[in-house]
Amino acid sequence: LIARPPGDGKDVVLITGTTGGFGCDALEHLLRDAGVGHVYAFNRKGSDALKRQRAQFARRGLDEALLDAGKFVMVEAVLHEPGFGITDELLEEIRGSVTHIMLNGELGLPSVTQRYLMTVVLR
């Protein structure tokens, strides 16, 4: 594992599959948790994920303002591609800060992809 720079002591979470029911509820809890400083929500690239996330929050009666807080980043990613199809800058930001990974959702994450995700992020 790489050494993480000293931060504010808060957790930084990468969570997959947040636009479905369970993932949406998990995301909402993370965004409300004072011990969590930042959340990267990985969802399918090209799925208009932020729009879907807002709609799911509205459907569930959750506070959509949480999605506009500085601690939330929606990341549309392709988990089976090297670098996940995101910018090098964002990938390095994630690599340098994530303390926890929550695998969830219909991303169809076979164990090989799960290991790849954790290897790339936590290298």
C-alpha positions, 0 to 999 in steps of 0.5 A: 500500500502507498503511504497516505499524506497526513490529512484531517483524519477523516475517511475518504471513501470510494463507493461503487453503484450508488444510483440504485436503492441500497447504494443511494442509501449508503451514499446518503449515510456517508455524506451525512457522516462527520467522520467522512471527509470525501466520497468518490461515487463510481458509476457506469460511464455514459449513464448520466450518473449524476442525473440518475443520482439526483432522481434517486435521492428525490424518489427516496426523499433524501436531501439532494443538497448533500450531492452539492456538498464539497465532499461528494464527487460523482465519477463515471468510470469503466472499471475494466479499463486501465485507469478506469477511463478517468483523467490521470489527475483524478486517478492520482487524487483518488490513489493518494487519498482513498482510505476505504472502498465499498463495492456495491451495485450492478456493476457486475464486479467479478472478483478479478475486477474487484482485485483490479480496482483495489490494486490500482487504487491502493497500489 
